[in-house]
């Protein structure tokens, strides 16, 4: 008799453990690292799945997607997320791809400045809002542009923006001198 009364408790405990774990795995696949940078203006994430992107577009009324992913090495000019560009085009959502650029000086210029200027110009136009930015994980490139936005548009200090970047998963920033130094030296209004 005792075994019959324990079985429901064991099943309940198993469900209480398995359901949140399963939900987290599904969410990680569809909606990785989704965060609000500024409500109704800028959101950030990792590469969403098609279902995840549909959810974000619906729930957040996304008008523009900026992708910081680039073509995959060895696959000549084939973007890893072509489906996303087509999906956005079908819905009338503006889609912008910003290829990887170097964050340190290269022959007297910083190649990433071109993308930073373009990103800030997009963000300066309210007709583009809300904007979703993402890279693959939503941590490194996406985090860097979020930090720039925080400094440029929200008045955050360089230190505050860098600390948030680290807190949200950019754990190796201290070993990536080019990005770290770019953010440490960033001056709002200079781009």
Steps between C-alpha positions, in 0.01 A plus 500: 500500500784735579645453150176615337501823699865570414461448125290817439749704702790364294315572174419853617862562598619370162260735320608797709860436397449388139253765384713808579807327355312412181358851472848652541636279221217593263535870585879484447441355155233748392571816702860516614613787727204729429541825692351847502749779436231769483133408512330560166826609337775239516506128582789257479528124465692210361398354163132410542344203330227572243235439769693716745532786253129479428432527872731800543354679198148442631560573869734798458365642171850488349541725195867440430747218555874566501710187468868503596562151361719449199544241229627165621863425431540271200148568371558775247258783568231282656358673806404261780165668548370560148164366615478792742558760232227342283265472800543870578451598136172304489373691804624841385755516782822679415802272521860617521809282507814655644804285422782452746745786521825537693474711819865613504696739281580372155704744291381801699128414515282272707299288253220441754426874507314462170252256658474707818405811300247300301353344817469838673336655192242221496434543872467879463194458275187417707332359186728198539394424858469250650826345379628151575877450483667161513805293424525125559500488882387857571800564723810630322415707191145568614625591846759736357242692296266506800781651707558765233128578495496530879790747493377693197125523563448423870791687653669199655866529587751280323552306823126437550456378143803272524385358834158414355671338204698273732201432726299381198756244392792668322739327737810521280478874434817563702690274258358672190700819511360645177135499613577589862723793403246622243232511770729650764593781259156550348380861509128558441433727204833423338369270226 
